[in-house]
Amino acid sequence: MEVHPYLNFNGNCEEAFKFYEQHLGGKIEAIHTFAGSPMENQLPPDWRNKVMHVRMKIGTSVLMGSDAPGGRYQAPQGFSVSLNLKDTAEADRIYDALSANGNILMAIQPTFWAKRFAMFTDSFGIPWMINCE
């Protein structure tokens, strides 16, 4: 069994995943829009090119997502996507990139369990934790 986060966005999924791909060293393996799908005619024209499904590989992990159509979007709550790193410089770099223009709950810093730890919500509304042991 594998567990992969699946993130929902309010129309900016493609922008978010291209940002994550750039800053997390991932590779978008598949991106499908609502256009050409059975749902195409159930959506307003301005949503047809929004993301129905995206899959990105980051190391041995997978991050997936989509735009939530038809007023179904709800801001994420009750979870965080946790990034676990071994290199403090890389942890700092990723923190600086992902937390920019977001909401910082705990700035990256040493803790009693890790060389670096941070909690924040990025500019796309996704909650993250960075842990560097």
C-alpha positions, 0 to 999 in steps of 0.5 A: 500500500502507498499513501499519496496526498491529493490536493484540491484547488480553487482554479489555480492547480496548474499554477501551483503544481508548476511552482511545486515542480520547480521548487521541490525538484519534482516532475509532472507526469500527467496533467488532464483538464476537464476539456475533452472529458465527460465532465466538459459540458457540465462546467462553465466554459472558463473551467474547461481548461482547469485541472481535472487531475495532475500527478507529480513524482517527487523522489519516490513520492507522489503528489496529486491534485485537481481543481474543485469545480462547481463551488465544491472547493473548501480551504484545506484544514486538519492536515499538512503536507510534510516534507522530510529532508536530511540537508538543512540548506535544502530545507531552508531553500524549500522553506523560503520558496514555499512560504513566500507570500504565505502564512507562517505558523512557525518559521523554520528553526532548530527544535529539540527533535530536528535541525530544522522544522517549520509550519506554514500555509503557502500562497495557494492555501496548502498547509506544509511542514518541513522537518529536517532531522 
